């Protein structure tokens, strides 16, 4: 059974919309909902050298993106978009009230994207999942 997930690009676009709402909200949207404190940032996972929360978000977004697009030109544009987004969105925290720029966050963002790119290239190079 072949899954044609790429036909449902709407999931990717809605994920992007959610990402923008969460990242550009002044303060913490999750903190407002779960702690009644918009200045409090809840952590889903403990941070190591990178921000694991940011890694997970960008890993998931990239994974959905790479499943949604199949053509080579689309994959190139998607790769550039995801790398640019992972950098831009964190630098925007320099000007958004109650948000802070952190190097560990930007590394987590980039690492999430790069892991999916690596997996995608590995699968394509060795023709996994092809009949």
Order of alpha helices (4+ residues) and beta strands (2+ residues): alpha-alpha-alpha-alpha-alpha
